[in-house]
Amino acid sequence: MDIEKRIQELSDRLRYLQDIFGEKENANVKLLESKLSDFKAKEHQLDVHQQVRQLTSLEDLFSFLEKKLERELTPMDRVRIVRHPQRICLKDILENVYDNYTEIGGQDEYSIDPSMLIARAYITRRVGKKVYQQPVMVIGQEKGHGEEFRNGGSVKPWGNEKALQYMRVAETENIPIHSYIFTPGSYPVEDYPGAAQQIAKNLYAMAGLRVPILSVISEGGSGGAEAIGLADRRLMLSHGYYSVISPEGAAAIEGRLRHGQRAEPELIERCAKQLKITAFDNKKMGYIDDIIEEPPLGARSDHYDFFKKLRQEIVQATDEVVLPARGMSVFRAMALRRRRNSEIYVRWTLNAKGRDRLVWKRFKKFRHLAQNAYTDKRSIIKRGYDYVWDWSWALYAFVRYDVLGKHQRRLTHLAEDVEAEARVLFDRFGHRLVKWYQRTLEKLPWRTSQGEAEQQLTELSDWKSEQEKESPWTYVSPQAQSDKAVSCPRERSHGCLDQWAPDLFGDWAGVCSYCGYHFPMEDAWYLYNVFDRGSIHEFNHEIESINPLGFPGLDVKLDKTKEKTGHNSGCMTFEARIEGLQVVVALLMGRFRGGSVGAAEGEKFIRAAERARKKHVPFIAYSHGTAGIRIQEGTNGVIQMPRCTMAVRRYLEAGGLYLVLYDTNSYAGPIASFLGCAPYQFAIHSANIGFAGPGVIKETTGVDIPSDYHQAHNALSRGHIQGIWDRRETRNNMHRALLTMGGRNLYYR
């Protein structure tokens, strides 16, 4: 019976190898298949001792060749290992790593979202003769072992919302959060609360959670990973991957495949290698802190020694997060650094000052990421000038707003109170004096019957002649130069007549005069018609997008785009004024590589938010189209989601006003992070907003969505945005928003 069990185990190991390497001709797998078949064929001809001896030899051969295959693994092989049903899942970790737990969500297909599992767990630590029970909140995607209702770990918006709810519970209870990432990406639906909007909320909240956060990455797919992945310390399993997109998705984009076409295996393998998605690649780039070694060819549920190692690594990492935030921990921190898995007790709760230090260290950690993934072409003199300028503004802002501003506000409040008291006194006794004065004036002989005000009301106004009539717009679209008639896309449903291009794209600003349909307009139209004339001053133009991963062909594409657009990246940052009010603006330009965001764009966005914070002015993010994160930059791009979100949070907590305006097509990572977390979001009528485009939704879910699924009115009905603006009223609406919304520390408040 023992022999039959060992044969079955070898058969399972062989089937696992065939799943990982089956599509490729691998001599080692073929050899094992042949040896096992030969043994099964002559098994009944051998006595028990011969069976045991040959079976032991065969097991040794399996172990030897598995270690050899481990050294030959390609990035795509690791992806197949991570996706295999035998791969460890979150329930395996709860059962074998933690000493006790109670599952809160994700128990079955009828729970809030079975793809998101949440548990309150305990880790028991024995130090000397004492035993400590340390509680944690465990949150992660649950793929299960082939359980279809888990949706492959692809979490729906309400699952991420549930995770955020219990992150806040952990913050209230002052216990650490352990998040486990097992997802190919989030489920791309916009049903409330919306995939993009909910991920943005999670990122914004995690940036400021005042408890230790530890993440362990097995399969980290883009926004789905970031929804629970913003952590003080991030570990990664040695066979895991962390990427902006799946290798198949990258191959589909690189191969320009149409609906229904499949990429060649060679192209998928090449993309997996070029994206640098493995644990070792991400460790080298600095996006994870440590790698947890797995058994050869990946950890499975019966690898109990691995669970012991994982437990030690998790405890060690949590200690390393907590100790720097605490006081009086110098010697324990040194001991932890010198010898791994040492039995040193660290209390995982923090006091108020420790929590503040923890959040500040988290911000600094992410702020310094991706510094080698863009180019700053400023000269040494310009860098020195900008450095002095930044410190000068910081000093001025501190004196003007933090020191003098407090006393100014106190004096202003005192003056308001005195004025209010005087008004009450005047209302009580002064009205009699006013009436006496009015009666006296009426009796004077030189008083005329018609004053100046009455005269102005009875005179005709002085109208300008038709020759003096000016265009309502400072900038007119080049489309207005076409001498042709333009048909409205709604002509069949709304009965719109053809319109002359010079009128449509000139005086009417690209808005159909019959139904109000908004034709696309250039970003220059907004630059020169929304902001005061001559007030735009660009900064950080020298920060330039590069090809940090050496992705084939990207250098040439970037050079052509830079030459065509005159910009070095897809984000333009500038200062401007609207009706005299100074603002800082970050503009995502769809004409630069689809408005995709990489390291350069993220860095410029962060610096713009920091500039607005120092100068105490509103910060406006204008998305004139963004296709998401630039996939050719891999993790260098996807890390901009938490980085930029943390900069936005710091600006908002300083009392600023952050306002987002969408136009054309705005999708994916930026919407699911630093744009979607804004408290005030608006859209032009021509905007489409969502987490994933129609083609991606069809490919990933098999669902055909309505043609208007991403249009602005649906985003408004889902609560993603707070209003829809007519293009012609953008300037007036923006000015009104600046005067009425948020920003307690703005200079004009």
C-alpha positions in Angstrom: 0.0 0.0 0.0 2.9 2.3 0.8 4.4 1.6 -2.6 1.1 2.5 -4.4 1.0 5.8 -2.5 4.6 6.6 -3.5 3.9 5.8 -7.1 0.8 8.0 -7.1 2.9 10.9 -5.6 5.5 10.5 -8.4 2.6 10.5 -10.9 1.3 13.7 -9.4 4.8 15.3 -9.6 5.2 14.3 -13.2 1.8 15.7 -14.1 2.8 19.0 -12.4 6.0 19.1 -14.4 4.1 18.5 -17.6 1.7 21.3 -16.8 4.6 23.7 -16.3 6.8 22.6 -19.2 4.3 20.7 -21.3 4.1 23.2 -24.2 7.8 23.1 -24.6 10.0 20.1 -25.5 12.0 19.4 -22.3 14.4 16.5 -22.3 14.4 16.2 -18.5 10.6 15.9 -18.3 10.6 13.4 -21.1 13.2 11.3 -19.3 11.2 11.3 -16.1 8.1 10.3 -18.0 9.9 7.4 -19.7 11.5 6.2 -16.4 8.1 6.2 -14.6 6.4 4.4 -17.4 9.1 1.7 -17.5 8.8 1.2 -13.8 5.0 0.9 -14.0 5.3 -1.6 -16.9 7.6 -4.0 -15.0 6.3 -3.3 -11.5 4.5 -6.6 -11.2 7.5 -8.6 -12.3 9.6 -7.4 -9.3 9.5 -8.5 -5.7 8.9 -6.0 -2.9 12.6 -5.3 -2.2 13.3 -4.6 -5.8 10.2 -2.4 -6.1 11.3 -0.3 -3.0 14.9 -0.1 -4.3 14.0 1.1 -7.8 11.3 3.4 -6.4 13.8 5.0 -4.1 16.2 5.5 -7.0 13.4 7.0 -9.1 12.4 9.4 -6.4 16.1 10.5 -6.1 16.1 11.1 -9.9 12.9 13.1 -9.6 14.5 15.3 -6.9 17.7 15.7 -8.8 16.0 16.7 -12.1 13.5 19.0 -10.3 16.4 21.0 -8.9 18.0 21.1 -12.3 14.8 22.3 -13.9 14.5 24.9 -11.1 17.8 26.5 -12.4 16.4 26.6 -15.9 13.1 28.3 -15.2 12.2 31.1 -17.5 9.9 34.0 -16.3 7.0 32.5 -18.1 7.6 29.2 -16.4 7.3 31.0 -13.1 4.0 32.5 -14.2 2.6 29.0 -15.0 3.8 27.8 -11.6 2.0 30.7 -9.8 -1.2 29.9 -11.8 -1.2 26.2 -11.2 -4.1 24.8 -9.1 -1.6 23.0 -6.8 0.0 26.4 -5.8 -0.4 27.3 -2.2 -3.4 29.6 -1.5 -4.3 31.9 1.3 -6.3 29.3 3.2 -3.2 27.1 3.2 -1.2 29.9 4.8 -3.9 30.6 7.4 -3.9 26.9 8.4 -0.2 26.5 8.6 1.3 29.9 9.4 -1.0 31.3 12.0 -2.0 29.6 15.2 -5.7 30.5 15.2 -8.0 32.5 13.0 -11.6 33.4 12.3 -12.6 33.9 8.7 -14.7 37.1 8.2 -15.4 37.2 4.5 -15.0 35.0 1.4 -16.1 31.7 2.9 -18.1 30.5 0.0 -19.7 31.6 -3.3 -22.6 33.3 -1.4 -20.4 35.6 0.7 -19.6 39.2 -0.1 -16.8 38.2 -2.6 -15.2 34.8 -2.4 -12.1 36.2 -4.2 -11.3 38.3 -1.2 -10.6 36.5 2.1 -10.4 38.4 5.4 -9.5 36.8 8.7 -8.7 37.9 12.3 -5.7 35.8 13.2 -3.1 35.2 16.0 0.5 34.4 16.1 1.8 32.8 19.3 5.4 33.6 20.2 7.3 32.0 23.0 10.2 34.1 24.3 12.0 32.5 27.3 9.3 31.3 29.6 6.6 33.8 28.4 4.0 33.2 25.7 2.7 36.2 23.8 -0.5 36.2 21.6 0.0 38.8 18.9 -3.2 39.6 16.9 -3.1 40.6 13.2 -5.7 41.3 10.4 -5.1 39.0 7.4 -6.4 40.2 4.1 -5.7 38.7 0.6 -7.1 37.3 -2.6 -8.1 33.7 -2.4 -7.7 31.6 -5.6 -8.2 28.2 -3.9 -7.2 25.0 -5.6 -9.2 25.1 -8.8 -12.4 26.5 -7.2 -14.2 28.3 -10.0 -16.4 30.4 -7.8 -13.2 32.1 -6.5 -12.9 33.8 -9.9 -9.2 33.1 -10.0 -8.5 35.7 -7.3 -9.9 38.5 -9.5 -11.7 40.6 -7.0 -14.8 42.7 -7.7 -15.1 46.2 -6.4 -17.2 45.2 -3.3 -14.5 42.7 -2.3 -11.9 45.5 -2.2 -14.4 47.7 -0.4 -14.7 44.9 2.3 -10.9 44.7 2.5 -10.7 48.5 3.1 -13.4 48.3 5.8 -11.4 45.7 7.8 -8.1 47.6 7.3 -9.8 50.5 9.1 -10.9 48.0 11.8 -7.3 47.0 12.2 -6.3 50.6 12.5 -8.9 51.1 15.2 -7.7 48.0 17.1 -4.0 49.1 16.6 -3.0 45.7 15.2 -0.8 45.0 12.1 -2.2 44.1 8.7 -0.8 41.2 6.7 -1.9 41.2 3.1 -1.3 38.4 0.7 -1.5 39.1 -3.0 -2.7 36.2 -5.2 -4.4 38.0 -8.2 -4.0 38.3 -11.9 -5.8 41.7 -11.6 -9.1 43.1 -10.5 -12.4 42.2 -12.1 -13.1 45.1 -14.5 -16.6 46.2 -13.7 -17.8 49.7 -13.0 -20.9 48.7 -11.0 -20.9 50.7 -7.7 -18.5 51.3 -6.1 -16.6 50.8 -9.4 -13.3 48.9 -9.9 -11.1 52.0 -10.5 -12.8 54.1 -7.9 -12.5 51.5 -5.2 -8.8 50.7 -5.8 -8.2 54.5 -5.6 -9.9 54.6 -2.3 -7.9 51.6 -1.0 -4.6 53.2 -2.0 -5.5 56.6 -0.5 -6.5 55.0 2.8 -3.5 52.6 3.0 -1.2 55.6 2.4 -2.2 56.9 5.8 -3.1 53.8 7.9 -1.5 54.2 11.2 -0.6 50.6 11.8 2.1 48.4 10.3 1.3 46.9 6.9 3.2 43.9 5.5 2.5 42.5 2.0 3.5 39.1 0.6 3.3 38.8 -3.2 2.8 35.5 -5.1 0.9 36.7 -8.2 0.8 40.5 -8.4 -1.3 41.7 -11.3 -1.3 45.5 -11.7 -4.1 47.4 -10.0 -5.5 44.3 -8.4 -2.2 43.9 -6.5 -2.0 47.6 -5.6 -5.5 47.5 -4.0 -4.0 45.8 -1.0 -0.3 46.1 -1.7 0.8 49.5 -0.4 2.8 48.4 2.5 5.7 49.3 4.8 7.5 46.1 3.9 6.9 44.0 0.8 8.0 40.4 0.5 7.8 38.2 -2.5 7.8 34.5 -3.0 10.7 33.4 -5.2 8.5 31.9 -7.9 6.0 34.8 -7.9 5.7 37.6 -10.4 4.7 41.3 -10.0 3.8 43.1 -13.2 1.9 46.0 -14.8 0.2 43.5 -17.1 0.2 39.7 -17.8 2.7 38.4 -20.4 -0.3 37.4 -22.7 -1.7 41.0 -22.4 1.7 42.5 -23.3 2.0 40.1 -26.2 -1.4 41.1 -27.5 -0.5 44.7 -27.5 3.0 44.2 -28.9 1.6 41.9 -31.6 -1.3 44.3 -32.4 -3.7 41.4 -32.2 -7.3 41.8 -33.0 -10.3 40.3 -31.2 -10.1 36.5 -31.0 -6.5 36.3 -32.1 -3.9 34.5 -29.9 -0.3 35.5 -29.5 2.5 33.1 -30.4 4.1 31.3 -27.4 7.5 32.7 -28.4 6.2 36.3 -28.2 4.6 35.6 -24.8 7.9 34.2 -23.5 9.8 37.2 -24.9 7.4 39.7 -23.3 7.5 37.9 -19.9 11.3 38.2 -20.0 11.3 41.9 -21.2 8.8 43.0 -18.5 11.2 41.9 -15.7 8.4 40.5 -13.6 10.2 38.0 -11.4 11.0 38.4 -7.7 14.7 38.8 -8.5 14.0 41.5 -11.0 11.8 43.4 -8.7 14.2 43.1 -5.8 17.0 44.5 -8.0 14.8 47.5 -9.0 13.9 48.1 -5.3 10.2 47.5 -5.5 10.2 44.6 -3.0 12.3 44.4 0.2 13.1 40.7 0.4 12.5 37.3 -1.3 11.2 34.2 0.5 12.8 31.1 -1.0 10.4 28.4 -2.1 11.0 24.7 -2.6 12.1 23.7 -6.2 9.4 24.4 -8.8 7.2 26.3 -6.3 5.5 25.9 -2.9 2.5 23.5 -2.7 0.1 22.8 0.1 2.2 19.8 1.4 5.4 21.7 1.8 5.3 22.1 5.5 8.9 23.2 5.9 8.1 26.2 3.6 5.2 27.3 5.9 7.6 27.3 8.8 10.0 29.5 6.9 7.2 31.8 5.8 6.1 32.2 9.4 9.6 33.2 10.5 9.9 35.7 7.6 6.6 37.3 8.4 7.3 37.7 12.1 10.8 39.0 11.3 9.5 41.5 8.7 6.7 42.8 11.0 9.3 43.3 13.8 11.5 45.2 11.3 8.6 47.5 10.4 7.6 48.2 14.0 11.0 48.7 15.6 12.1 51.8 13.7 8.7 53.5 14.5 9.2 52.8 18.2 11.5 54.4 20.7 14.2 52.6 22.7 14.7 49.9 20.1 18.3 50.4 19.0 19.8 47.2 20.3 16.9 45.0 19.3 17.0 46.5 15.7 20.7 45.7 15.5 20.1 42.2 16.7 17.4 41.6 14.1 19.6 42.8 11.4 22.6 40.6 12.4 20.8 37.3 13.0 17.7 36.2 11.2 14.8 34.6 13.1 16.2 35.6 16.5 13.9 35.1 19.4 13.4 38.8 20.3 10.1 40.0 21.4 8.7 43.1 19.8 5.3 44.5 20.8 3.3 45.2 17.6 1.2 48.0 19.0 2.3 51.6 18.6 1.7 54.8 20.5 0.6 58.1 18.8 4.1 59.3 18.0 5.1 55.9 16.8 2.2 55.8 14.4 3.2 59.3 13.0 6.7 58.0 12.4 5.4 54.9 10.7 3.3 56.9 8.2 6.2 59.3 7.5 8.6 56.5 6.9 6.1 54.9 4.5 5.8 58.1 2.5 9.6 58.5 2.3 10.0 54.8 1.2 7.7 55.2 -1.8 8.9 58.7 -2.6 12.4 57.4 -3.3 11.4 54.6 -5.6 11.8 54.6 -9.4 14.4 57.4 -9.3 16.5 55.6 -12.0 13.6 55.0 -14.4 13.5 58.5 -15.8 16.1 61.2 -16.9 16.4 64.7 -15.4 18.3 66.8 -18.0 18.7 69.9 -15.8 22.2 71.3 -15.6 24.0 71.5 -12.3 23.3 75.3 -12.2 19.6 74.7 -12.8 19.4 72.0 -10.2 21.1 74.3 -7.7 18.7 77.1 -8.5 15.7 74.8 -8.2 17.0 73.5 -4.9 17.4 77.0 -3.5 14.0 77.9 -4.9 12.3 75.0 -3.2 13.8 75.8 0.2 13.0 79.5 -0.2 9.4 78.7 -0.9 9.3 76.2 2.0 10.7 78.8 4.4 8.4 81.6 3.1 5.3 79.3 3.4 6.3 78.3 6.9 6.7 81.9 8.0 3.7 83.3 6.0 1.2 80.6 6.7 2.3 78.6 9.7 3.7 81.4 11.9 2.1 84.7 10.9 -1.0 83.0 9.4 -2.1 81.7 12.8 -1.9 85.2 14.4 -3.6 86.7 11.3 -6.5 84.3 11.6 -6.9 85.1 15.3 -7.0 88.9 14.6 -9.4 88.3 11.8 -11.7 86.2 14.0 -11.5 88.9 16.7 -12.4 91.6 14.2 -15.3 89.6 12.9 -16.7 89.1 16.4 -16.4 92.9 17.2 -18.1 93.7 13.9 -21.0 91.3 14.6 -21.5 92.8 18.1 -21.4 96.4 16.7 -24.0 95.4 14.0 -26.4 94.1 16.7 -26.0 97.4 18.7 -26.6 99.5 15.6 -29.6 97.5 14.5 -31.1 98.2 17.9 -30.4 102.0 18.3 -29.2 103.3 14.9 -32.2 102.8 12.7 -34.0 105.8 14.3 -31.1 108.0 13.5 -31.1 106.8 9.9 -34.8 107.6 9.4 -34.3 111.1 10.8 -31.4 111.7 8.4 -33.5 110.5 5.4 -36.4 112.7 6.3 -34.1 115.7 6.6 -32.5 115.1 3.1 -36.0 115.0 1.5 -36.8 118.5 2.8 -33.7 120.1 1.3 -34.6 122.5 -1.6 -31.6 121.5 -3.9 -32.4 117.8 -3.9 -33.2 116.7 -7.6 -36.0 114.3 -8.4 -33.8 112.1 -10.6 -30.5 110.9 -9.3 -27.6 109.3 -11.2 -28.9 105.8 -10.7 -32.3 106.6 -12.2 -30.6 108.3 -15.1 -28.6 105.2 -15.9 -31.6 103.0 -15.9 -33.5 105.2 -18.4 -30.6 105.7 -20.9 -29.9 103.4 -23.9 -26.9 101.1 -23.6 -23.9 101.7 -25.9 -23.6 98.6 -28.0 -20.5 97.7 -29.9 -20.7 97.6 -33.6 -20.6 94.3 -35.5 -17.1 95.2 -36.7 -15.9 95.4 -33.1 -17.3 92.0 -32.2 -14.5 89.6 -31.0 -14.2 85.8 -31.1 -15.3 84.3 -27.7 -12.1 82.1 -27.6 -8.4 83.0 -27.3 -7.5 79.8 -29.1 -9.4 78.4 -32.1 -9.0 74.7 -33.1 -7.2 74.0 -36.4 -10.2 71.9 -37.3 -12.1 75.2 -37.8 -9.9 75.9 -40.9 -11.6 73.1 -42.8 -14.1 74.4 -45.3 -16.5 71.5 -45.1 -19.7 70.3 -43.4 -19.6 68.0 -40.4 -22.2 65.5 -39.4 -23.1 64.9 -35.8 -22.9 61.2 -34.6 -26.4 61.7 -33.1 -28.0 62.9 -36.3 -30.2 59.8 -36.6 -31.4 59.8 -33.0 -31.6 63.6 -32.5 -32.2 64.9 -36.0 -29.1 67.1 -36.0 -28.3 68.9 -39.3 -24.9 69.1 -40.8 -22.8 72.0 -39.5 -20.1 74.1 -41.1 -16.7 73.3 -39.6 -15.5 76.9 -39.0 -18.6 77.6 -36.9 -18.6 74.2 -35.2 -15.0 74.2 -34.2 -14.7 77.9 -33.9 -17.4 79.9 -32.1 -19.2 76.7 -30.9 -16.1 75.1 -29.4 -16.8 71.7 -30.9 -20.3 71.4 -29.4 -23.2 70.5 -31.7 -25.6 73.4 -31.7 -28.6 70.9 -32.0 -28.0 68.2 -29.4 -25.0 69.4 -27.4 -22.7 66.5 -28.5 -19.1 67.3 -27.8 -16.6 66.6 -30.5 -13.0 65.9 -29.4 -10.8 69.0 -29.1 -7.0 69.5 -28.6 -5.5 70.0 -25.2 -4.3 73.3 -26.4 -7.9 74.5 -26.5 -8.1 74.1 -22.7 -4.7 75.6 -22.1 -5.4 78.9 -23.7 -9.2 79.2 -23.2 -9.5 78.1 -19.5 -6.5 79.9 -18.0 -5.7 83.6 -18.0 -3.9 84.8 -21.1 -0.1 84.7 -20.7 -0.3 83.2 -17.2 1.0 79.6 -18.1 4.5 78.9 -16.8 5.8 75.3 -17.4 8.2 73.7 -14.9 10.1 70.4 -14.8 10.1 70.2 -18.6 13.6 68.6 -18.4 12.3 65.4 -16.8 12.2 62.9 -19.7 10.7 59.5 -20.3 13.2 56.8 -21.1 13.3 53.0 -21.6 14.3 51.7 -18.2 13.8 48.0 -19.1 15.4 48.2 -22.5 12.1 47.2 -24.2 12.8 46.6 -27.9 11.6 49.5 -30.1 10.5 51.8 -27.3 13.4 54.2 -27.7 12.5 54.9 -31.3 8.9 55.3 -30.5 9.6 57.7 -27.7 12.0 59.8 -29.8 9.4 60.1 -32.5 6.7 61.1 -30.0 9.0 63.7 -28.4 9.8 65.3 -31.7 6.1 65.3 -32.8 4.7 66.7 -29.6 7.5 68.9 -28.4 7.3 67.3 -24.9 9.6 64.9 -23.1 6.9 63.0 -21.3 3.1 62.5 -21.3 2.6 64.8 -18.3 2.9 68.6 -18.6 3.2 70.5 -15.3 2.7 74.2 -15.1 1.5 77.2 -13.0 -1.3 79.4 -14.3 -4.1 81.7 -13.2 -7.9 81.5 -13.5 -9.5 84.9 -13.0 -6.4 85.9 -11.1 -6.3 82.8 -8.8 -3.0 81.0 -9.0 -3.1 77.2 -9.6 -0.7 74.3 -10.2 -1.8 72.0 -13.0 -0.7 68.5 -14.0 -1.9 67.7 -17.6 -1.9 64.1 -18.9 -1.7 64.4 -22.7 -3.3 61.7 -24.7 -1.2 62.6 -27.8 1.9 61.4 -26.0 1.9 57.6 -26.1 -1.8 57.6 -25.3 -1.2 59.6 -22.1 0.3 56.5 -20.5 2.0 57.0 -17.2 5.5 55.9 -16.5 8.3 56.9 -14.1 8.8 60.4 -15.6 5.1 61.2 -15.6 4.7 60.0 -12.0 7.7 62.0 -10.9 6.4 65.2 -12.5 3.0 64.7 -11.0 4.5 64.3 -7.5 6.6 67.4 -7.9 3.6 69.3 -9.0 1.7 68.2 -5.9 4.6 69.2 -3.7 4.9 72.6 -5.4 1.2 73.3 -4.8 1.6 72.3 -1.2 4.6 74.6 -0.7 2.9 77.6 -2.4 -0.5 77.0 -0.8 -2.4 77.0 -4.1 -5.0 74.7 -5.6 -3.8 71.6 -7.5 -5.7 70.6 -10.7 -5.1 67.3 -12.5 -6.5 67.5 -16.0 -6.7 64.2 -17.9 -6.9 64.9 -21.6 -6.8 61.2 -22.2 -4.8 58.4 -20.5 -4.5 54.8 -21.6 -3.2 53.8 -18.1 0.2 52.7 -17.0 3.0 52.4 -19.7 3.4 48.6 -19.9 6.9 48.8 -21.5 8.2 50.2 -18.2 6.8 47.2 -16.2 6.8 47.7 -12.5 8.5 51.1 -12.9 5.2 52.2 -14.2 2.8 50.5 -11.9 4.6 51.7 -8.8 3.6 55.2 -9.7 0.0 54.4 -8.5 0.9 54.3 -4.8 3.7 56.9 -5.2 1.4 59.6 -6.7 -1.5 58.7 -4.4 0.7 59.3 -1.3 1.8 62.7 -2.7 -1.9 63.6 -3.2 -2.8 62.5 0.3 0.0 64.6 1.8 -1.2 67.6 -0.2 -4.8 67.2 0.9 -3.8 66.7 4.6 -1.9 70.0 4.4 -5.2 71.7 3.6 -5.1 72.0 -0.2 -7.8 71.7 -2.8 -7.3 68.9 -5.3 -9.6 68.9 -8.3 -9.7 66.5 -11.3 -11.2 67.1 -14.7 -11.5 64.3 -17.2 -11.8 64.5 -21.0 -11.7 62.1 -24.0 -10.7 58.5 -22.9 -9.4 58.1 -19.3 -8.8 54.5 -18.2 -6.8 52.1 -16.0 -4.1 52.8 -13.4 -4.2 56.6 -13.1 -8.0 56.4 -12.6 -7.6 53.6 -10.1 -5.1 55.7 -8.0 -4.1 59.3 -8.0 -6.9 60.6 -10.1 -9.7 58.5 -8.7 -8.9 59.4 -5.1 -9.7 63.1 -5.5 -12.7 64.4 -3.5 -13.8 66.6 -6.4 -13.9 64.9 -9.8 -15.6 66.4 -12.9 -15.8 65.5 -16.6 -16.4 67.2 -19.9 -19.4 65.8 -21.8 -16.9 64.1 -24.2 -15.2 62.0 -21.5 -15.1 58.3 -21.2 -14.0 57.0 -17.7 -13.4 53.5 -16.5 -11.0 50.9 -15.2 -10.7 48.9 -18.4 -11.7 49.5 -22.0 -14.4 47.5 -23.8 -11.9 45.2 -25.5 -10.2 44.3 -22.2 -13.5 43.7 -20.5 -14.6 41.3 -23.3 -11.4 39.4 -23.2 -11.2 39.0 -19.4 -14.9 38.5 -18.6 -16.6 37.4 -21.8 -19.2 40.1 -21.2 -20.4 42.5 -23.9 -20.9 45.9 -22.4 -23.2 48.6 -23.7 -21.7 51.2 -26.0 -22.2 54.0 -23.5 -20.9 52.0 -20.5 -18.0 54.4 -19.9 -19.6 57.7 -20.8 -19.6 60.5 -18.4 -23.3 60.3 -17.5 -22.9 56.7 -16.4 -19.8 57.7 -14.3 -21.9 60.4 -12.7 -24.8 57.9 -11.9 -22.2 55.5 -10.3 -20.9 58.3 -8.1 -17.4 58.3 -9.7 -17.6 62.0 -10.7 -19.5 64.8 -9.1 -20.6 66.8 -12.2 -20.5 67.0 -16.0 -19.4 70.3 -17.6 -20.1 71.8 -21.0 -16.8 72.6 -22.7 -17.7 76.2 -23.2 -18.4 76.7 -19.5 -15.1 75.1 -18.3 -13.4 78.3 -17.3 -16.4 79.7 -15.4 -17.1 76.3 -13.7 -13.5 75.9 -12.7 -13.3 79.4 -11.2 -16.5 78.8 -9.3 -15.2 75.5 -8.0 -12.0 77.1 -6.8 -14.0 79.7 -4.8 -16.4 77.3 -3.3 -14.6 73.9 -2.7 -12.2 72.7 0.0 -8.7 73.9 0.7 -8.7 75.5 4.1 -5.0 76.5 3.7 -5.2 78.1 0.3 -3.7 81.6 0.2 -6.9 83.2 -0.9 -8.9 81.7 1.9 
